[in-house]
Amino acid sequence: MRVLIVLAALTLLGGCAVGWPDTALYEGIPQPEGPGSNSTNPADRPTNVMLRQRTQRLFPAGSPEAPLLDWLATQKMSVRRYPDQDGGVRGSGVRYLGSWPCNRSVRVTWTASSTGVIETITADEGDTGCF
């Protein structure tokens, strides 16, 4: 009986291991820290620092939004855009990683002006839930 419990626990924990997809966003970035990594300040985690720097380097404030939207699609992210009060947009691209019992996500969020120019952009990854 103990053997079955140990095997079940290992199977569940094995489902928590999440690797990066094979796309340009993640190239050269350390693997996600795993369940519980949100216990430290997420903005300071090396993975988030590198994701944020990469997106800000590729799509800096002042650049057009359209290439960002195309790029997010190649990263297999689900993109949503919402109008804001100033006539611009707030956008997010999300990709969920992993599977039950633990999920993680990578998010790119930005704002753009009414003329389609990026004003702010950031990216991060983190837990979306572990049973």
Disulfide bonds with the S-S distance in Angstrom:
Cys16-Cys102 2.33
Cys102-Cys130 2.31
